[in-house]
Amino acid sequence: MAFSRNLYAGDPHEKITIFRQSNHDHTQAGHGWNPKRVYRIYRELELNLRIKPKKRLVREKPEPLEVPTQMNDCWSMDFMHDQLSDDRCYRLFNVIDDFNREGLTIDVNFPLPAQRVKRALNQTIFNFS
């Protein structure tokens, strides 16, 4: 029980450090103490470390979304992509009216560059405003 006598001598911080390093160090030193025995002594000395719970983020409740009152009051746009069976990817650009859920524009192409998206938005604004 030399190990437990050594643990009684120090302050609590030293005891914790000693236990953390003890199993590896004592095995290397040739003492051959069983890890279960070391843990039993550790428990007898009441050196159990408290497991700190994770701090949870306090999230504010989001404000509810405003519901549009008339057509063309609010639009939503979305980009989607998918893949064909021959591994070619195609992209879709969608503009939807939030009041009546009508699809105003759907633009599909393999490459969908910014100029094409800009042109589709300008056409949608011209046609539905």
C-alpha positions in Angstrom: 0.0 0.0 0.0 2.9 2.3 -0.6 1.0 3.8 -3.4 -1.9 4.9 -1.3 0.4 6.3 1.4 2.1 8.4 -1.2 -1.3 9.7 -2.4 -2.4 10.7 1.1 0.7 13.0 1.5 -0.1 15.7 -1.1 -2.7 18.3 -1.7 -5.8 17.4 -3.9 -4.3 18.8 -7.1 -1.1 16.7 -6.7 -3.3 13.6 -5.9 -5.2 14.0 -9.2 -2.0 14.5 -11.2 -0.5 11.5 -9.5 -3.5 9.3 -10.4 -3.6 10.4 -14.0 0.0 9.5 -14.5 0.1 6.6 -12.0 -1.0 3.6 -14.0 1.4 4.3 -16.9 4.3 5.3 -14.6 4.0 2.5 -12.1 3.7 -0.1 -14.9 6.9 1.4 -16.5 8.7 1.3 -13.1 8.0 -2.4 -12.8 5.5 -2.3 -9.9 2.9 -4.2 -11.9 -0.1 -2.8 -10.1 -3.4 -3.7 -11.6 -5.3 -0.7 -13.0 -8.4 -1.9 -11.1 -6.4 -1.8 -7.9 -5.2 1.7 -8.7 -8.7 2.8 -9.5 -10.0 1.2 -6.2 -7.5 3.2 -4.2 -8.4 6.3 -6.2 -12.0 5.8 -5.3 -11.2 5.2 -1.6 -9.4 8.5 -1.4 -12.5 10.2 -2.9 -10.5 11.7 -5.7 -13.3 11.2 -8.3 -13.2 13.9 -10.9 -16.5 15.5 -11.7 -17.6 15.2 -15.3 -18.6 18.6 -16.4 -21.7 18.8 -18.4 -21.5 20.6 -21.8 -22.8 24.1 -21.7 -25.8 24.4 -23.9 -26.3 27.5 -26.1 -29.4 29.5 -25.1 -31.2 30.1 -28.4 -33.7 32.8 -28.7 -37.0 31.9 -30.3 -37.0 33.1 -33.9 -39.6 35.7 -34.9 -42.4 34.2 -37.0 -42.2 34.9 -40.7 -44.5 37.5 -42.2 -47.2 36.1 -44.4 -47.5 38.0 -47.7 -50.9 39.7 -48.1 -51.0 40.0 -51.9 -49.4 38.6 -55.1 -45.9 39.7 -55.9 -45.4 41.0 -52.4 -42.6 38.5 -51.6 -40.7 36.1 -53.8 -38.3 33.3 -52.9 -35.5 32.0 -55.0 -33.8 28.7 -54.8 -31.0 26.7 -56.5 -31.2 23.0 -56.8 -29.0 20.4 -58.5 -29.2 16.8 -59.5 -27.3 14.2 -61.5 -28.3 12.2 -64.6 -27.6 8.5 -65.1 -24.6 9.4 -67.2 -23.1 11.4 -64.3 -23.7 14.8 -65.8 -24.9 17.4 -63.2 -27.6 19.9 -64.0 -28.8 22.9 -62.0 -32.2 24.5 -61.6 -32.9 28.1 -60.6 -36.4 28.6 -59.2 -38.4 31.8 -58.3 -41.6 31.2 -56.4 -44.3 33.7 -55.3 -44.8 33.2 -51.5 -48.4 34.4 -51.5 -49.9 31.7 -53.8 -46.9 29.3 -54.1 -46.8 29.8 -57.9 -43.6 29.0 -59.7 -42.7 32.2 -61.6 -39.4 31.0 -63.2 -37.7 27.7 -63.5 -34.4 27.8 -65.4 -32.6 24.6 -66.1 -29.1 24.1 -67.6 -25.9 22.1 -67.2 -23.8 25.2 -66.4 -25.8 27.9 -64.7 -23.6 31.0 -64.8 -24.3 34.2 -62.9 -25.2 36.0 -66.1 -28.0 33.5 -66.9 -29.4 33.8 -63.3 -29.3 37.6 -63.6 -31.1 37.5 -67.0 -33.8 35.1 -65.5 -34.3 37.4 -62.6 -34.7 40.5 -64.8 -37.2 38.6 -67.0 -39.2 37.6 -64.0 -39.3 41.1 -62.6 -40.3 42.5 -66.1 -43.1 39.8 -66.5 -44.6 39.8 -63.1 -44.1 43.3 -61.6 
